[in-house]
Amino acid sequence: MATGHIARAFDHELAEMRALIAEMGGLAEAAIDGAVAALTRRDIEAAARIVEGDRRIDALEADIERRAVRLIALRAPAADDLREVLAALKIAGVVERMGDYAKNIGKRVPLLTESRGIEPLAILPAMGRATSEIVHAALDAFAARDAAAAERVCRSDAQIDDFYNSLFRALLTYMMENPHHITASAHLLFIAKNLERIGDHATNVAEMVYFAATGEQMGERTRGTDMLSAEA
C-alpha cells in the first residue's frame, strides 16, 4: 500500500514539474514571437516588456530545479523515472536559455529604431516564425513523450540554419555595398544568431525527450555549419 502511495506521489510531483515546463515553454515561445514582432515594428515598449518578462521564465526554472532536487532526494526514483526527472531538469535549463536569447533580441530593438531601410531585415520575421515552430514542436514532443516527434524536430533544425546562412550572406553583401549601415547590420546578424541558437536548443530538448522516452541516445544527426562558424 505504501509503495502505491509513493508511486502516486511521485507521479503527481513529476506531473507538476511537467506543467511548469509547459508554462515556461509557452512564455519562451511568446517571447520569441514578441521580440521579432517588436523588432519588425520598432516597438521599444513591447521590446522592454519582453526583457522584463524574462524574470518569470527565470523564476520558473529555479522552481523546477528545486522540485527536481527534492524529488530525487525524497523519492529515490528508479532508472526510468530518474531519466524523466533529469530530462525535465535539463529541459527547464534549456528553455530558460531560449528565454535569454529572446530577451537579447528585445534589448537590440532600441538600437535599431532608425534602420528600416536595411533590405535583409525582411528575412528575419520568417526565420522567427520557423524558430518558434521548432520550439513548439520540441515542447509538444516532451509533453507527449514522443520519440519519433523528437527525431523530426532534430531533422527540421536544418531549416533554421538555412535561414541564418542566407541572412548572413545577405547582410555581408549589404554591409559591403552600404558601409554606413555596418553597425545596424551587425546588430541584425547578432539577432539572427540568437534565433539560430534557439533552434539549436530546441534540438537539445528533442534529444533529451528521445533519451527519456527510449533510454538511448539519439543517433548523430547531420548539422550544417553556419557561415559565422565557417568564417572563424
VOLOMI-633996 format. One record per residue: residue in one letter; x, y, z of N, C-alpha, C, O, CB in turn. Coordinates in steps of 0.001 Angstrom, whole numbers, plus 524288, in hexadecimal, padded with zeros to 5 digits. Glycine has a CB too. Layout:
<pts>
AXYZXYZXYZXYZXYZ;...
</pts>
This chain:
<pts>
M8033F7FB4C8000080000800008000080362804E68000080269808A87FD297FC5480006804BF;A8076D804B48035480AF28092E803AC80DAF80A207FE7D80E7580E947FCD680EF88085880800;T80F2B805BC7FBE8811DF806497F6E280E64808F07F2E68102E80C577F002813A0800F37F4D3;G809668076C7F2B5805BC809E17EF1D8050680F9D7F03D80497812C47ECA18008D8072E7EF58;H804E6811047F53480459816757F6B88091D8199E7F4FC8089581DF87F30380393816E87FCA5;I80DCB817637F5BE812A281A0E7F42A812B881AD77EE498143981EFD7EC608177E816EC7F5EA;A81115816D17EB6B8110A817317E5B880D4981B707E3EB80E7881E6B7E05680F88811EC7E345;R808B281BB17E678804E781FBD7E4FF80705825307E64280654828DF7E3407FFA581ED87E7D6;A809958259C7EAB780BCF82AA77EC3A8100D82C577E86081063830E77E6E680E0F82A5E7F1CC;F813498288F7E6C681765829C37E2F5814FE82B967DDD3816A782F837DB9981AE7824F27E204;D8110E828B47DBF580E8C82A1A7D70980C2982F8E7D75280C73832947D39880A58826177D5A0;H809C8830C57DBD480757835E57DC7C80B7783A3C7DC5980AB883E3C7D9C9804418361B7E1A9;E80FC48396A7DF18813D883D687DF428166B83E0F7D9ED817B28426C7D85E817F583C047E35E;L81731839B77D71D8196D83A0D7D1E8815B483CE67CE3881761840017CAF481AAE834977CFD0;A810A683BCF7CEC480CD083E7B7CB7A80CD9844617CC8080C3A8477E7C8E48075183C3F7CC70;E80D92845DC7D16380DE084B6D7D29D812A984DEB7D00C8125C852457CE0680E0D84C3E7D890;M8171384B247D02481BC484D207CD8C81AE184DC07C7B481C67851AD7C562820668497C7CE89;R8186F849E57C5638176D84A1C7BFC2813CD84EA87BE6A81468851277BA598150A844ED7BDDA;A8100884FB87C1DB80C808541D7C0F180F6F8594B7C13580E5E85CDE7BE2C80807854127C4EE;L81319859AE7C4CD8163D85E757C535819AE85F297C05E81A72863887BE85819A885E517CA2D;I81BC085ACE7BE5681EDF85B237B99081B7785CDC7B4FD81D2C85FED7B1B38217D855D57B85A;A816AC85AE97B4C68131285C987B0A58120E862727B114811D48652E7AD2180DDC859867B0F5;E81171864627B5E8810B086A027B6A08158D86D057B4DB81524870FC7B22B80F7086B407BC67;M81A2786B177B66781F0586D8A7B4A681F5886DAF7AEB4820AE871AC7AC60823BF86A9F7B6E2;G81E19869427AC5281E68868E87A6A781ABD86CB87A3F981C2C86F307A01A81D348636B7A4E6;G815FF86D327A60B81249870F07A3D1814478767E7A435813B4879927A08E80D0B870827A686;L816A1877C77A8A8818CF87D047A95581D6A87DF47A5A781DFE882317A37581A8887DD27AF00;A820B0879EF7A5018253487A807A1848236C87B3279BDC8258687E7D7990E828D8875B67A1FA;E81F948782279A2D81D80878C1794E281B5C87E3A7941381C6D880BD7901E8193A874B6793D0;A818508800E797E3816108854B7977E81A528896E79753819DA88D52794888125F8865779C15;A81E7D8889679A52822D588C5679A5B8259488C8779516826FE890BB7933B826C388AEE79EA4;I82657887FD792AB828D2887D778D858257A88AC3789888276588E1E786AB829B38822278BBE;D82068889697896981CE188C05785BE81C9E891E1786D381CC1895117833B81764889A07860D;G81C3E8933F78BDD81BBC898BE78D4A8209C89BDE78C10820498A05F78A6881A7A8993C792FE;A825278997878CE182A0989C4178BD882AA289D627860C82C348A1AD7848E82EB88991778DD1;V8296089987782BD829D289A5577D13825C989E5177B3D826E98A194777E48291C8951977A1A;A8210C89E0877D7581D048A1DA77C0081E988A75C77DAF81DD08AB1A77AC4817B88A05F77E79;A820CC8A7DC7825A822948ACFE78437826DE8AF25780B5827138B3D577FA98248D8AC9F789E1;L82A4E8ABAA77EE582E6D8AD4F77B4D82C1F8AF2F7762D82DA58B34677427832448A8D877A50;T828748AC3277413826248AD8376F0D823528B2CA76F4A823948B5E776BA2822598A93576D55;R8209B8B3B9773B281D9A8B89E7744D820D58BD05776B881F048C17577719818C78B7A3777AB;R825A58BBC47785D828E68BF7577B4D825F68C16178026825EE8C60B7815382A838C428777CD;D823878BDC4782E58204E8BEFE78775823A38BE7478C5D8244E8BA2678E6781B688BB5A787BF;I825B38C2C778E3C829408C2AE792AB8267B8C0F8797A8828C08BE2979AD582BB48C80779370;E8219D8C2A17986181EB68C12279D2281DAC8BB3E79D3B81E398B8BE7A14D819778C42A79D75;A81C2F8B90D798C681B4F8B36379885820608B077799908205D8AC7679C398190F8B1CF79325;A824AE8B26C7977F829C08AFEE7986982B248B00E79E2F82D438AC467A04382E0B8B2A079533;A829F68B45F7A0C682B138B4CD7A663827DC8B0DA7A97D829B28AEC57AD6A829F08BA627A85A;R8230C8AFD07A7BC81FCC8ABE87AA71822188A6707A9CF821CB8A3407AD6581A228AC067A855;I8245A8A55D7A555826ED8A04F7A48882B7A89FBC7A85082C1F89BA87AAC6828D989FBE79ED1;V82E958A3C97A8C28331B8A3A37AC43831538A2D57B1E08338B89FA07B4AF836578A8B57ABCE;E82D5E8A5B17B38482B708A53D7B8E6828E689FEE7B9D88297289DB37BE12827828A99E7BA17;G8261E89DE47B5EC8235D898F07B68E826F58944C7B74B8253E8902A7B90F81FF6897FD7B1F5;D82BE6894E97B5FA82F9A8908F7B6AC8303E88F1E7BC6A831D688AC17BDA6834EF891F97B457;R82F07892BB7BFEA82F738918D7C58382BEC88CF67C70182D63889B57CA3982E06896677C8CC;R8275188CB87C4AD823AE888797C5E7825E08833F7C4138256387F557C6D381E4F8897A7C35D;I82845883237BF7E82AA387E527BD8E82F0387C957C13D82F75877F57C27A82CC487F177B7EE;D83236880447C2F68367287F017C6958345087CC67CBAA8366C878FC7CDBF839C2883DD7C7B4;A8301F87F1E7CDA982DD987D537D29682BAE877CC7D21382C47874A07D5A382987881107D45C;L82932876A37CDB582721871617CCD882B8A86D637CC9182B1B8691C7CEB9823DD871347C7D0;E82FC986ECA7C9E78343D86B2E7C98883677869F97CEE8837CE8657F7D0078388686D7B7C604;A836DD86DEA7D238838D986D187D78483520869A07DAAA836DD866557DDB4839A1872617DA4E;D8300A86A5E7D9EF82C258672B7DCB182C8D8617B7DAF682C5F85DF17DE378268D869447DBB2;I82D16860967D5EB82D8E85B3B7D3E883280858A87D5F8832708540C7D75682D9185B357CDE0;E836C085B8F7D63483BA1859637D84483AF1857AA7DDEF83CA88536C7DF688401485D6B7D7DA;R8387785AE97E11483789859727E68A8342C8548E7E6E8835478510F7EA04834EA85DF27E980;R830208544F7E3C582C9F84FCC7E3DC82F7284ACF7E22B82EA7846A67E472827E5850C87E050;A832BF84B457DE298358B846AA7DC3E83943844947E0638397583FDC7E14E83892847F97D73A;V83C33848057E2E183FD1846587E6F983CD7843C37EB7183E7883FB87ED798430684B057E904;R8387B846217ECF183553843EC7F1328331C83E9A7EFA98330383AFF7F2D6830D9847AD7F2A9;L8315A83E227EAD882F068393F7E90783305834D67E906831D5830757EA9C82CBB839F07E38D;I837B4835FC7E74283BD4832027E73283D618307E7ECBF83E2682BE37EDE5840A4833FF7E42C;A83DD48345F7F02E83F8A833597F58783B80830417F8A783CE882CC27FBA4840B4838767F849;L83683831867F7F88327682F1C7FB338304A82A1C7F8E582EC8826997FBD082E19832E17FC0B;R83015829AE7F3C182D7A825387F1458314B8211B7EF3A82FB581CB27EE2682A198271E7ECD3;A836538227A7EEAB83A4181EDE7EC9B8381E81BDD7E7E5837B5817147E81583C0781B067F0E5;P836C281EA07E3AF8344281C037DF39837C0817F27DCA483C88818777DC86832A6820027DB36;A8353D813E17DA918380380FD57D7A5839A0811F87D25083872816717D0FE8349080AE07D702;A83C5780EBA7CF4583EF28108D7CA7F83B53813767C6C983C90817D07C5298415180BFE7C7AC;D836D4811217C5648334F813A17C1A383146818CD7C3C18312A81CB97C0FA82EBA810017C051;D82FAB818C67C8AF82D9C81D8F7CB0D831DE821A57CBB3830E38264F7CB1682B1D81C5F7D055;L8369581FE87CCF083AE38239A7CD9383C0E826527C86783D3482AFE7C85183FD0820CB7CFA0;R83BC58236A7C41683C8E825DB7BEF58389282A2A7BE0D839E182E4B7BBF883C31821C27BA94;E833B6829387BF9B82F9A82D247BEF8830D7832137C20F830438366C7C01882A5282AED7C0B0;V8328C8315A7C6E4833B5835DB7CA3883857838E57C8198382D83DB17C7C6834CD8341A7CFD8;L83C768361D7C6A784123838C27C4AC8400F83B847BF808421383FC67BE8984599834D87C3FF;A83CE3839157BC3183B7A83B9C7B740838738409F7B84A8396A844A17B5D283839837E37B3CB;A834C38405E7BBFD831B5845047BD4C835418495F7BF5B834A084DEE7BDF582D7A843AD7C15E;L838F3847E87C2AB83C8E84BBC7C4E183FE084E457C0A38407F853097C087840108492A7C8F6;K8420184B0F7BD278455284D277B8F984226850687B51C843F68547A7B34D84819848B27B617;I83D7584EA37B3DA83A348517F7B025838C0856D67B25F838A085AB37AF838353D84E587AECE;A837A8857127B76F8368085C217B9DD83B1585FE37B92783A508647C7B7FA8354485B6E7BFBD;G83FD285DEC7B9DE8446B861397B91D844F6863167B3878466C867927B2958494685E537BAB1;V843C885FA87AFCC84430861177AA4584008865217A8D684128868E17A60B843A585C377A6C7;V83B3F8645E7AABA83716868257A98F8386386D7F7ABE9837308718D7A99F831C3866297ABAE;E83AD486D707B07583C75872617B2D584053875397AF498402787A017AECC83EEA8716B7B843;R843D38723B7ACD08478B874A27A933844BA876D17A4618463587AEE7A26184BBC8709F7A787;M840B98741F7A28883DA48763379E3483B6187B7F79FAC83B7A87F2A79C918393E8726179CAE;G8395487BDD7A47583743880D97A64383B67885127A65583A56889927A505834EF880447ABA0;D840288839F7A7DE84478887637A7E4845A18895F7A2658469F88E047A1A584962884EA7AA3F;Y84580885E579E95846828878E799368423688B38797418435188F0B7948E846F2882C77959A;A83D4B88A0A798A28390B88D9379728839C5892E4799C8838D9896F479761833AF88B34798A6;K83B6A892D779EB383C7B897BE7A17E840D589AC879EC28408189F8C79E3883E00896A37A741;N844E48980779D0B8492F89AA379A4F8474889D5D7955C849068A1A87941484D78896B2798F1;I843AB89ACD792998417489D3F78DEA83E868A23578F6E83F128A64478CEA83DC28996678B00;G83B648A1D27939A838838A6697956983C158AAF0796BE83AC88AF73795B6835428A50879A1B;K840928A9C5799068443F8ADEC79A798467E8B0BF795BF8482F8B53A7962F848AA8ABAE79DB3;R846878AE2B79138848C48B09178C83844EB8B437789CA8467D8B780786A784A898AC59788B8;V83FEE8B3A678AF783BFF8B6B57882183CFC8BC987888D83CD78BF3F7848B8368C8B56E78A32;P83DFD8BEC978D3783EF18C47378D78843A48C63978A41843FA8CAC3788B583FBA8C61379312;L8473D8C2A47894384BE88C4087864184AE78C40C7806184E408C59F77D4F850518C04678782;L846398C24477EDA845128C1B1779488406A8C4FE7779683E0C8C3F0773898440B8BC0177800;T83F198C8EE77A9B83A698CBFC7796B83ADA8CF0177448836E18D070771FC839518CFC277DD6;E83F998CFF777278840408D30B76DAD842228CFB876913844548D1CF76558844188D77C76EA1;S8414F8CAA47694B843A38C73F7654483FA18C49F761C48407D8C03B76001846EE8C31C767D1;R83B538C72F760BE837328C4BE75D97838E18C3AE757FB8369B8C05275566832658C82C75D91;G83CBE8C66B7561383E368C5D27509A841B58C12F74F7A8434B8C06D74B00840D88CA9874ECE;I842F78BE0975371846808B99F7528F843798B5217500C840148B2C975285849158B7D1757C8;E844AF8B3FA74B3F8419C8B03174842841958AAAE74A8D83D6E8A84374AAA843A38AFF6742CE;P845FE8A88D74C63845E08A32F74E64842578A263753278413C89DF3754A584B4B8A18B74FC5;L840928A6B47558883D218A64675A0E838398A31F758D5835ED8A0C375C5583B9E8ABAC75BFA;A8369D8A310753E4831D58A04F752688322789A727537C82E1B897E5753F4830AF8A13674CA9;I836CD89848753E38376A892AE754DE836508915075A8F834AC88CF175BB883CEA890EC75365;L837338950075E1B836E4893C5763AC83175891FA765828312C88E377687E8388089878766C3;P82D2489477763E2828108928C765B58270F88CD27645182501889DC76780823C4895E176371;A8288588B4675F8B827CE885D075DFD82B418823B761448299687E00762D5829088851875825;M83007883EA7624A83386880D77659B8315F8807476B21831B787C5976D9C8390688340765B0;G82F23884C076D0F82CCD884A97723E82842880E27729A827C287E087767182B0388A09773BD;R824EE880D776E9C8207987D3676E938225A8778876E80820568743D7715E81CEA87E48769CE;A826308767076B3A828388711C76AE482AAE86F727701482A2786AF4771B482C3E870AD76672;T82D598730F772A382FC6871DB777AF82BA7870B877BC782C1D86CF277EB9833438765E7797D;S8279E873F877BFB823668732377FBA820B886DE977EC981F3A86B3C7827E81F6B8779477F68;E8201D86C77779DD81D908677B7788F820C2862D077A6881E9085F0177C5D81CAC86718772AA;I825EA8630F779CE8292385EA277B768293E85E357816782972859E67838882EBB85F2D77952;V8291C862AE78415828C686295789C8823A08601578B7F8238385CD078F05829448682C78C09;H81F67861AC788F481A4185F7A78A4381A3085995789518181D856A278C7F815E78622778704;A81C6D857E5784FF81C838524C783C581FB484F3E787CD81E3684AED7894E81EC38516877E44;A8241085175789898274B84ED278D6F8246384E4879297824A584A347951F82C6B851C978E44;L821A2852607942481EBE852317991281A0484E8F798A88189484C0579C7A81CFA857B579AA8;D8179E84E4D794148136484A877934081573844F0793BA812E18418F795FD810D784B5C78DD7;A81A18844017919581C7383ECD7920381D7683D6C797B681CBA838F3799528219283E8678EE0;F81F268414979AC182000840637A05781ADD83F267A31D81A9783B7E7A63A8229A8452E7A2DB;A816D68422D7A1FC811C7841597A48C80F9683BF97A34980D21839837A69B80DE1845927A2E9;A8107483A2379E8180E528351E79CD0812128309779DAC810A982C1879CB580CDE8356379723;R816E3831B179F7C81AEF82DA77A01081BAA82AC479ADB81C0E825F979ABC81974829B47A482;D81BD882DB67969F81BAA82B8C791548212482B9578EF08230382FAA78D37817CD82EB078DD9;A823B38270B78ED482900826AC78CC082925827BC786E482CD082A2F784F982B488214D78DE3;A82537825EE7840C82528826C877E638249F82C9C77D268272582E9677990820A5823AC77BD3;A8215882F527801D820CA834F977F57825E2837C17809E8274A83B9177E0C81C5283728782BD;A828A2835DC7848F82DAD8382A785F983192837A27817D8348C83B417806A82FDD8359278AF1;E8318F8332D77EE5835098327177A67833B6836427760483732838577736F834B182CCC77864;R82EAB837277753282D1383AD07710C82EEA8405C7724A830768434976ECD8271083ABC77057;V82EB9841BE7774583094846F3778D48364D8479F77757837CC84BA37752B82FDA847CC77EC7;C8397D843B47788183F14844157775184012844937717A8438C8477176FCB841F683F5577972;R83CFF841C476E6C83DB584227768C183C238478B766AF83E5F8496E762DE83A8583DEA765FF;S8384F849FE769338365C84EFB7673B839DB85398768A283914857E9766A9830F684FF17694C;D83DAC852BA76BFF8412A8570276D888443B85924768E4845E885DA6768FD844F08552C771C2;A844FD85601764DD847EA857CF760468456385C9875DCF8481085FD975B7D848558537075C3A;Q8403385D0675E4F83D788618675C1483F3D8669875EAF83FF286A9375C1583786860DE75CA8;I83FF38666B763DF841B586B11766BA8474486C787650B848838710B7643E8417886A2376CBE;D84A8C868847648484FE38697C762BF84FF086BF075D4C8531286F6C75C388530986462762BE;D84C7386A1A759DD84C2686C4E7549884A9787212754C284CC287548751EA8483C8693575142;F846C98735A7582284546878CE758C0849F787C1275A7D84AF88804775862840C48795075CB6;Y84CC987A1575E538513B87D0F760618556187DDF75C2B8575E8823375B7C853A287A3E76520;N856A4879C17596885AA587A30755558590887E077510D85C408810574F1885BBA874D2752F0;S853FD87DE874F9E8520F8819474BB0852728872B74DA18541688AA974AC284C6A8804F74A3C;L850EB88801752868511988D40754AC856B788F277554B857E4893BA7546284E4A88D6C759E7;F85A2588B96756D885FA788D0D75761861C988F027522E8645089317751F0862EA8886475959;R860BD88C0E74E05862BA88D9D748DB8605C892D9747208630F8963A745068618188955744C0;A85B388936A74813858988983C7467C85AB989CF37496E85BA28A1117471F852B6897C67475D;L85B8289C5874E8385D7D8A0AD751A78632C8A1EC7504A864B98A6797503F85D0289F667577A;L8663989DEC74F3286BA489ED474DB786BEF8A20E748AD86EF38A5C77484786E888999774D09;T868C58A08C744E4868968A37C73FFD866AC8A909740EC868CC8ACC973ECB8650D8A0BA73C02;Y8629C8A98074426860538AEA074538864478B23C747E6864978B6DD746A285B6A8AE0A748A2;M8674B8B01C74B9986B278B34B74E5786F7A8B51474AA4871758B96F74B1A86D7F8B03C752ED;M870EB8B1B474700874FB8B3337433E8730B8B79173F9F8760C8BB0073E1C876B18AE6773FFD;E86E028B76573E4286BD68BB4373AAC86A168C03B73D7D869B38C45F73B14867458B8ED737B6;N869048BFD67429D867018C441745A686A028C4B774AC8867E78C37074EEA861108C39E746B6;P86ED98C68174A95872228C6A274F4E86FC88C9B2753D2870F68C89375859877578C8EC74DFF;H86C6E8CD97752AD86A218D0AB756E3866068CD95759F68642C8CF6975E00867B18D59B754AC;H864958C8E675813860D88C59B75AE28638E8C0F975D8F860F28BD3E75F1D85CA28C39C7571D;I868A58C12975E1886B6D8BCAC76056869BF8BBA0765F3868E98B71D76765871538BD9576023;T8693E8BFAF76921867D88BEE476EA4862788BC6276F24861D28B892771FF867F38C41D7719D;A85EA08BE8376C628595D8BC4C76CA1859468B6B576A86856A08B35576CB2855868BFB87698D;S85C238B5C17665685C528B0807641A85ECA8ACA4767E785D248A8227683185F5B8B08675EF2;A862B88AE6176AD0865288AB0076EC2861428A99877306861388A52D774EC869F98ADB07712C;H85DF68AD597748B859E08AC3977868856128A81D776478547E8A48D77918856E48B14C779E2;L854A38A8A577159851088A4DE76EFF8538389F7676EA4850E289B8276F6784F568A6B47698D;L8588289F4F76D8085B3489A4A76D4E85B47897C6772B785A9B8930A77337860D189AFA76B38;F85C1789AEE776BB85BE58990077C168567E896BC77D4C856148929977FB685D3F89D6A77FF6;I852628996D77BA284D0E8978D77C8684C2E8925F779B7849F888EBA77BF08490689BA277AAE;A84DE989210774DA84D4B88D2D771ED8502F888B87749984E468844E774BE84F4688DD476C4C;K854C4889DC776B3857BE885D177974854DA8840777E508550387F6977FA585D31887D577AEE;N8523988797780F884F19886127858084AB388266783EB849A487E96786A784CDC88AE778838;L848248837D77F92844088800177DB18463E87AAE77C37843E4876A377D57841398826F77901;E84ACA87AB6779AF84D48875C47783E84E978728C77D1984E0986DC577D0E85243876C877509;R8505287520781428519D872627861A84CAE87042788B084CCD86C0B78B00854898760B789E2;I8485F8731978856843738711278A698420286C0778799840448684978A1083F0687528789D7;G842BA86BEB78272841AE8672177F8B84516862A47815E8434385E38781DA8427D86806779C5;D84A0E863C77826284D8C85FBA7846B84BA085DB5789B484BD18590578AC385327861DA784EE;H849CD8613F78CF5847D885F9D79217842E185C557919B841FA858C8794B8846C98646779586;A83FAF85D8B78DB083B1085A4D78CD483CA0854AF78B8B83A1E850FD78D54837B285C9578869;T840C18540F788758429384EC47874B844E084C2C78C2B8448C8476978CC1846A984EE2782E1;N8473484F4778FAA8491584D13794978448F84AEF797D1844EF846B979A1C84C1485135797BA;V8404884DE7797F583B9A84C0B79AA6839CC846E17983F838918432879B078372D8503079A60;A839AB846BA79315837DD842027906683B5683D53791B083961838FF79271837BF842E878A79;E8406183E25791F1843EF839DA7933F842EE837D9798CC8432583324799C2849AA83BA2792B2;M841D883B6579C6B8409C839C97A1C983B76836D67A1FF83AED833097A4E38406183E8D7A56B;V837B08389879EED832AE835D079EA98338A8304879CAA8316A82C8979ECC82EC3838BF79B1B;Y836A182FD07989C837AC82AA57965983A3D8271679A5F838C98228879ADF83B2E82B2079177;F83E048292579D35840B4825F77A12683D0C824687A58A83D1981FEC7A74584560828EB7A35F;A839DB828167A75C83634826D67AB968324C822AF7A9E4830C781F557ACFD8334E82BC27AD5D;A830AD822EC7A4ED82CB981F457A30182EEA819E47A1C182C30815FA7A25E82A288217979E39;T833D6819A37A001835F6814B379E0B83A698127A7A15083B9C80DD57A0FA837D18157079898;G83CD8815CA7A478841738140B7A75C8464F813CA7A40784A58811DB7A5CB8407680ECE7A9B7;E84603815B879F3184A72815A779B9584B9281B22799A88481481E6D7996384962811FA796EF;Q8508381C197984E851E982112795FA850378211E790448508D81D2A78D8D857D88221879678;M84E6B8259478E8784CF8826197890C851DA8259F785AB856048277C7873084A2782B5F78809;G851658232A78122855CC8229C77D9C857CC827E377BD2854E582BB877BC28544B81F52778F3;E85CB58281477A6185F1882CFB778AA85C1282F347741785B2382C8977032864DC82C297772A;R85A8A8342B7749C8579D836987706185B3783A1A76D2885F0983C3F76F23852F6839C27728D;T859EB83A9E7683685D0083DEF764C185B728438F765AF856D9844EB7655485C3B83C6775EEF;R85F3F846D2766DD85E4084C59767E88617C84FA0764328662384EA57637785F8284DC476DA9;G85EFD8538E761D5861DC8572A75E718655885AAA761B88641885BE87663185E1285A7D75B20;T869AC85C3875F7D86D2C85FEE7621886B7E865647609A86B5D866B575BFB8730485EF67609A;D86A30868A5764838686586DD77632E86CFD871197612C8718B86FD67620F865CD87079767F1;M86BA78754275E7B86F978786575BD38732E87B1975FAF877CD87BDB75E9386D0387C6675852;L8711787C96764438745C87F4C768098789087BA876A0887D1387D3C76A96871158816976C93;S8771E876AE76B2687B07872E476CEB87F0A871EB768AA883B187158769BC8786B86DB876E86;A87D33871BE763DB880CB870AD75F8B884C88750575EF0889398741D75D5587DC986FF675A74;E88320879C47603F886AC87E2875FB888AA887E5B7642788ED5880AC7639B8839C8833575F87;A8894987BD5768AB88CA287C5376D50891D98799876C86895238799D77008889E287A1177220;
</pts>
